[in-house]
C-alpha cells in the first residue's frame, strides 16, 4: 500500500511511468522540475521534487524550497485535503475526472496554485507546466492503479521522515 503523501508513493508513480515508455513517448518530452507542496492544517508544508527529463521522471525526493533552485522548477501547492481529494478521485475513476485534473485545479489559482522558483524565467516555467500538463496528469493518474492510503496521520509521519 502506498501512503500519500510519501516518497514511496511518488517512487511508485515513477516506476509505473517507467513501465509504460511508449505511452509517455507519444505525449512528447518534458523538461520540468515539479515541486509538490502540501500545506497541512497545522501550518507545516511538505515538499517533494519530481525532475522530469525527456520521457521519464529521473528523480523524486523530499525537498525544501532551497533544494529546488534547479532549471525549470515550478511549485504546485495546495492544502493537504485537496491533494487527498484529487488522489481519491483518481483511485475511484482510474484517472482524474474533469474537475480533479491538475489543469482544472490550478487555472483559477485555487485550490492549487503555481509558484515559479526562478525570478528571471518564472512565468516561462509556469507556462511549461501548462505545456506539459497532459504528461503530468498522466503521471498522477498512475495513482489509479495503486492501493493508496491518505490520512492526516500518514501525512504527519511522512513529513517527519522527509525532514
N, C-alpha and C positions, 0 to 999 in steps of 0.2 A: 504494500500500500504506500502511495506517495503522499506525504504530508505537505499541505500547502499552507504557507509558503515554506520552502526549504531548498537547500542546494540540491538535494536528491530529486526533488520534483523537477527542477529545471534541467538537471542532468538527464533525467528520463525523457524529457521533451527533446533534448539534443540527440539522444540515442535514437529516438523514433524518427527524427528528421533525417539522421544519417542512414537509416534503414530504407529510406524512400528517395534516393538521389534523383531519379528521373522525374518524379513529381515536382520537386523543387527546381530542377533544371528548366522545366517548362515555364516556370514563373519568372525566370531570369535571375541574375546575380544580385546580391545585396552587399552594400558597403556601409555598415552602420553598427555602432555600439548602442544597444538599447539598455538603459538602466531602469529596471523596475523598482519603483519606490512605493512601498506600502506604508501608509500612515495609520498607526494604531490608535485606538481611543484614548490610551493613556499618554499620548503625545510622542511616543517613540516612532522612529522611522526605521524601516528595514529595507535594505537595498540589495539588488542582485544585478550584476553586469553580464550582459549577453553580447558577445562580439560576433557579428555576422560578417563573413568574407566569402564572396562568391556564392556558392550553392550550399554552404554549411554554416553552422554555428561553431566557431573554432574555440570558444572559451565561454565558460559560465562560472561565476564565482560570486560569493558575498562581496559587497563593496561599501565604500564610503564615497561621498561626493569628491573628496580629494583624490581617490584612486582612479576615477573615471575621466580624467582630463586627457582623453585619447581622441584620436582623429574621428570625426563624425559621431560624436556621442550626443545622445538626447535622452532625457529623463521622462518617463511616463509615470506620473504619480497619481495616487488616489487612495481613498480610505480603504482599510482592510475589508470592510463589509462589502464594498462594491467589487473588489477583486474576488472575494469569496463568491459573490453572486454570479460574476462572469464565469468563473470556473465551474460552478454548479450548473449553470445553463449549458455550458459546453458538454459536461458529463451527461446531462439529461438528453440532449439532442444529437450528440456526436460531433457537433460543431456549433459555434455561436449562432443564435438566431439573429435577425436583423437589428434588434435593439440591444444586443450584447456584443457587437463587434468592436474592435479597437477603434475603427473609424467613427462609429456612432457615439462611442463613449468619450472620444476626445474632441470632436468637432466643436461642440459648444463650450469647451473648457470645463465641463462638468459632466459626469463625476470624475473623469480623469483629465489631467492637464499635462501638456507637453512643455518641458523646460529645456532650453538649449544650454549646453555647458560652455561652449566656445563663444566668447563675446564677439569675435570677428566674423565668424561664419554661422552664428546661431540660427538665423532664420533659414539658411540653406540646409542645416542639419534637420530642422523641423520639417522642411519640405521633403527631405529624404525619407523621413518616417512615412509620410503620406504616399510617396512614390513606391515604397516597399511594403505598404500596409497589407497587400494581398499575401505576400510571403510571411510577414509577421503574424497575420491572422492564422495562416495555415500552421505555423509553428505552435501557437497557443491552442489551436484546435486539436493538436496531438493529445491534449489532456482528455479528450473524449474517449480515449482508449485506456486511460489509466484509472485504476481504483484510487480515488483521492479522498483525503480527509482534511477538512479545513475548519479549524476551530480557533478561538482566541488562545486557548491553552497551547495548541500546537504553535501558533504564531509566537507566543512568549518564549517557548523552548527553542524555537528555531532562531529567534533574534539573539538569544543568549549564546547560542552556538556560533552565530555569524560574527560575533564581536572578536 
